[in-house]
Amino acid sequence: MATREKNIWILILFILSGLVIGGLLGELTKDVSYLNWLSYGQSFGLSNPVVLNLNIIEITFGLMVHINIASIIGVLIAIFVYRKI
């Protein structure tokens, strides 16, 4: 039986889609009383962006990540689905 090599880009795509869909579901369920635990999460990153002014060009760096329980579940489901295909 021939083995097939899995592509890392497909895994990254699955993980990102699991994060986005899980985050969306977490935000949608924050007002539902028995599902509001899915929206519990933490934000981290740069709340104020860092600006690098070189007089010719100005570069702004900023990143904010919000992780909740639903997005973690989404990533786990995405990894499980990736391993099954």
MIDOSE-1310 file (N, C-alpha, C; in nm, 2 decimals, decimal comma, always signed):
residues 85
matr	+0,08/-0,12/+0,00/+0,00/+0,00/+0,00/+0,09/+0,12/+0,00; +0,07/+0,21/-0,09/+0,15/+0,33/-0,10/+0,11/+0,44/+0,00; +0,21/+0,50/+0,06/+0,18/+0,61/+0,15/+0,17/+0,74/+0,08; +0,09/+0,82/+0,12/+0,08/+0,96/+0,06/+0,13/+1,06/+0,16
ekni	+0,20/+1,15/+0,11/+0,26/+1,26/+0,19/+0,16/+1,37/+0,21; +0,13/+1,41/+0,33/+0,04/+1,52/+0,36/+0,11/+1,66/+0,35; +0,04/+1,75/+0,29/+0,09/+1,88/+0,27/+0,07/+1,97/+0,40; +0,18/+2,04/+0,44/+0,17/+2,12/+0,56/+0,08/+2,24/+0,54
wili	+0,07/+2,29/+0,41/-0,01/+2,41/+0,38/-0,16/+2,37/+0,40; -0,20/+2,25/+0,38/-0,34/+2,21/+0,40/-0,36/+2,21/+0,55; -0,27/+2,16/+0,63/-0,28/+2,16/+0,77/-0,30/+2,30/+0,83; -0,21/+2,39/+0,78/-0,22/+2,53/+0,82/-0,36/+2,59/+0,78
lfil	-0,41/+2,56/+0,66/-0,54/+2,61/+0,62/-0,65/+2,56/+0,71; -0,64/+2,43/+0,74/-0,74/+2,37/+0,83/-0,74/+2,44/+0,97; -0,62/+2,46/+1,02/-0,60/+2,52/+1,16/-0,66/+2,66/+1,16; -0,63/+2,74/+1,05/-0,68/+2,88/+1,04/-0,83/+2,88/+1,03
sglv	-0,88/+2,79/+0,95/-1,03/+2,78/+0,93/-1,09/+2,74/+1,06; -1,03/+2,65/+1,14/-1,08/+2,61/+1,27/-1,08/+2,72/+1,37; -0,98/+2,80/+1,36/-0,97/+2,92/+1,45/-1,08/+3,02/+1,42; -1,10/+3,05/+1,29/-1,20/+3,15/+1,25/-1,34/+3,10/+1,28
iggl	-1,37/+2,98/+1,24/-1,51/+2,93/+1,26/-1,54/+2,91/+1,41; -1,44/+2,86/+1,48/-1,46/+2,85/+1,63/-1,47/+2,99/+1,70; -1,39/+3,09/+1,65/-1,41/+3,22/+1,71/-1,54/+3,28/+1,68; -1,59/+3,26/+1,56/-1,72/+3,31/+1,52/-1,83/+3,24/+1,60
lgel	-1,82/+3,11/+1,62/-1,92/+3,04/+1,70/-1,92/+3,09/+1,85; -1,80/+3,11/+1,90/-1,78/+3,16/+2,03/-1,85/+3,30/+2,05; -1,83/+3,39/+1,95/-1,90/+3,52/+1,96/-2,05/+3,51/+1,94; -2,09/+3,42/+1,86/-2,24/+3,40/+1,84/-2,31/+3,34/+1,96
tkdv	-2,24/+3,26/+2,04/-2,30/+3,20/+2,16/-2,28/+3,27/+2,29; -2,22/+3,39/+2,29/-2,19/+3,46/+2,42/-2,32/+3,50/+2,49; -2,43/+3,52/+2,41/-2,56/+3,56/+2,48/-2,65/+3,45/+2,51; -2,61/+3,33/+2,47/-2,69/+3,21/+2,51/-2,65/+3,16/+2,64
syln	-2,74/+3,14/+2,73/-2,71/+3,12/+2,87/-2,63/+2,99/+2,90; -2,67/+2,88/+2,83/-2,60/+2,75/+2,85/-2,48/+2,73/+2,76; -2,46/+2,82/+2,67/-2,34/+2,81/+2,58/-2,24/+2,93/+2,59; -2,26/+3,01/+2,69/-2,18/+3,13/+2,71/-2,03/+3,09/+2,75
wlsy	-2,01/+2,97/+2,80/-1,88/+2,93/+2,84/-1,79/+2,92/+2,71; -1,85/+2,90/+2,59/-1,76/+2,89/+2,47/-1,70/+3,02/+2,44; -1,75/+3,13/+2,48/-1,69/+3,26/+2,45/-1,59/+3,31/+2,55; -1,56/+3,23/+2,66/-1,46/+3,27/+2,75/-1,32/+3,26/+2,69
gqsf	-1,25/+3,37/+2,70/-1,12/+3,37/+2,63/-1,03/+3,48/+2,68; -0,92/+3,49/+2,61/-0,81/+3,58/+2,65/-0,76/+3,65/+2,52; -0,73/+3,78/+2,54/-0,67/+3,86/+2,43/-0,53/+3,89/+2,47; -0,44/+3,89/+2,37/-0,30/+3,92/+2,39/-0,24/+3,98/+2,27
glsn	-0,14/+4,06/+2,28/-0,08/+4,12/+2,17/-0,04/+4,27/+2,20; -0,02/+4,34/+2,09/+0,01/+4,49/+2,10/-0,12/+4,56/+2,09; -0,17/+4,62/+2,20/-0,29/+4,70/+2,19/-0,27/+4,83/+2,12; -0,15/+4,89/+2,14/-0,11/+5,01/+2,07/+0,00/+4,97/+1,97
pvvl	-0,02/+5,00/+1,84/+0,08/+4,96/+1,74/+0,21/+5,03/+1,76; +0,32/+4,97/+1,72/+0,45/+5,03/+1,72/+0,47/+5,09/+1,59; +0,51/+5,22/+1,59/+0,54/+5,29/+1,46/+0,69/+5,32/+1,45; +0,74/+5,28/+1,33/+0,88/+5,31/+1,30/+0,88/+5,41/+1,18
nlni	+0,92/+5,53/+1,22/+0,92/+5,64/+1,12/+1,07/+5,67/+1,07; +1,09/+5,64/+0,94/+1,23/+5,66/+0,89/+1,23/+5,78/+0,80; +1,14/+5,87/+0,81/+1,13/+6,00/+0,73/+1,10/+5,97/+0,58; +1,14/+5,86/+0,53/+1,10/+5,83/+0,39/+0,98/+5,74/+0,39
ieit	+0,98/+5,65/+0,48/+0,87/+5,55/+0,49/+0,83/+5,53/+0,64; +0,71/+5,51/+0,66/+0,66/+5,49/+0,80/+0,60/+5,35/+0,81; +0,65/+5,27/+0,90/+0,60/+5,13/+0,91/+0,53/+5,12/+1,04; +0,41/+5,06/+1,04/+0,33/+5,03/+1,16/+0,32/+4,88/+1,19
fglm	+0,36/+4,84/+1,31/+0,35/+4,70/+1,35/+0,25/+4,69/+1,46; +0,16/+4,59/+1,44/+0,06/+4,56/+1,54/+0,00/+4,42/+1,52; -0,03/+4,36/+1,63/-0,09/+4,23/+1,63/-0,17/+4,21/+1,76; -0,30/+4,17/+1,74/-0,38/+4,14/+1,86/-0,45/+4,00/+1,83
vhin	-0,44/+3,91/+1,92/-0,50/+3,78/+1,91/-0,60/+3,76/+2,02; -0,72/+3,71/+1,98/-0,82/+3,68/+2,08/-0,86/+3,53/+2,06; -0,82/+3,45/+2,17/-0,85/+3,31/+2,17/-0,96/+3,28/+2,27; -1,06/+3,20/+2,22/-1,16/+3,16/+2,32/-1,18/+3,00/+2,31
iasi	-1,26/+2,95/+2,40/-1,27/+2,81/+2,41/-1,32/+2,75/+2,28; -1,42/+2,81/+2,21/-1,47/+2,76/+2,09/-1,36/+2,76/+1,98; -1,27/+2,85/+1,97/-1,17/+2,85/+1,87/-1,07/+2,73/+1,90; -1,04/+2,71/+2,03/-0,96/+2,59/+2,06/-1,02/+2,46/+2,02
igvl	-1,15/+2,45/+2,04/-1,23/+2,33/+2,00/-1,22/+2,32/+1,85; -1,24/+2,43/+1,78/-1,23/+2,44/+1,63/-1,10/+2,39/+1,58; -0,99/+2,43/+1,64/-0,86/+2,38/+1,60/-0,84/+2,23/+1,62; -0,89/+2,18/+1,74/-0,88/+2,04/+1,76/-0,96/+1,96/+1,66
iaif	-1,08/+2,01/+1,63/-1,16/+1,94/+1,52/-1,09/+1,95/+1,39; -1,03/+2,06/+1,36/-0,96/+2,07/+1,23/-0,84/+1,98/+1,22; -0,77/+1,96/+1,33/-0,66/+1,87/+1,33/-0,71/+1,72/+1,31; -0,82/+1,69/+1,38/-0,88/+1,56/+1,37/-0,92/+1,53/+1,23
vyrk	-0,99/+1,63/+1,16/-1,04/+1,61/+1,03/-0,92/+1,59/+0,93; -0,81/+1,67/+0,95/-0,69/+1,66/+0,87/-0,63/+1,52/+0,88; -0,63/+1,47/+1,00/-0,56/+1,34/+1,01/-0,65/+1,23/+0,95; -0,78/+1,25/+0,94/-0,87/+1,15/+0,88/-0,87/+1,15/+0,73
i	-0,83/+1,26/+0,67/-0,83/+1,26/+0,52/-0,69/+1,24/+0,47
